[in-house]
Amino acid sequence: MGKILTKEVNKVELIYIMKDSTFNVDNKIISIAGNSSFTFNGFTPYPYAAYFLFNDSVRSNLFFIDSGNTDVSVRGFNEEVALSYKIDAEYRASFLPLMTELKGKSQGFVSGLQALENVMDTALKSKKEDSLRLLIRQNLDFQKNYLRSFIEKNTGSYISLWLLYFDLIRFGYSQKLHEAFRMLTADIKSNPIGKAISTMLVNGLRIEVGRPFPKVELLSFSSREVEPISLRSKFTFIDFWYSNCAPCLAQFPELKKIYSEYSREKFDIIGISVDSDQQLWSKTIANRRIPWTHYLDLGGVVTGELSIFSFPTNFLLDSKGNIVKKDIGMDALKELLK
């Protein structure tokens, strides 16, 4: 049973992070007035990660639902939603300190971005960009280490299972994630979410360094036909991106410079967009005058099958199509091409 204790909220929807056939809880949108109650009914065979969507636009914090009844009070957009399930209490106790620290780090990143906008000196701007990249790496490393430590200590926890899923979606495949998954108990790994994660990890193995990049057929920007990706250079940079991805667009000026400095025999770039709108994809390429070869994976279907979920993601291939580097930075790319 839910209780709305604020006039800010007049509509609530229950959103599931991932749904399988064994999970059957309604997620209908409920229109409500201030100080009103709402109820969601159904069946869940194991703990599920979810959140509320208020007024079609505002997300609550993540929480866990389980079998049995629970009470929840919604006090405002910025107030924590807490359920009375044991697993939800465990999650909040384990990760509220992490969220607090990450919030502070995020504020530092936002402040850095705002300061960067006012910098006109090229050399100074470059130094500040390097500082921001370091801040991002430190932030990600902090999250990964914290989560891995939790998983190692809680191998039979559904919280660990869901955290692995979130990491896989946010950061993509890594050997550390695969190792962490192997630590989980057999019953945790064998449920539908565990099986889905296992499949994603196996797919992610296909795009590890040293392996041949998978053969895929996608819609070509130049021919407007579905065709296989062809390699023609000593090194080929495969860039996964989409039109509304700010970090993806921000790297294009530097990539253009690198692209112009080498012949196509030595270095080439292939862009693979996961845009859901073909016209937007075409318009972005034309407006930004991106000169290299482009393909569209409409809606990211093929990309998802390769367990690529974060953007931009890139791969550097050799002349035989083997993966030499993954997520290589621009400075490292320029150094390698010298």
Helices and strands as residue ranges (DSSP letters): E 2-4, E 11-16, E 24-25, E 30-31, E 37-38, E 42-43, E 48-54, E 58-59, E 63-65, E 72-74, H 86-117, H 122-153, H 158-171, H 175-183, H 186-189, H 192-205, E 217-220, E 226-228, E 235-241, H 246-250, H 252-260, E 267-273, H 278-287, E 293-296, G 298-300, H 301-305, E 313-318, E 323-326, H 330-337
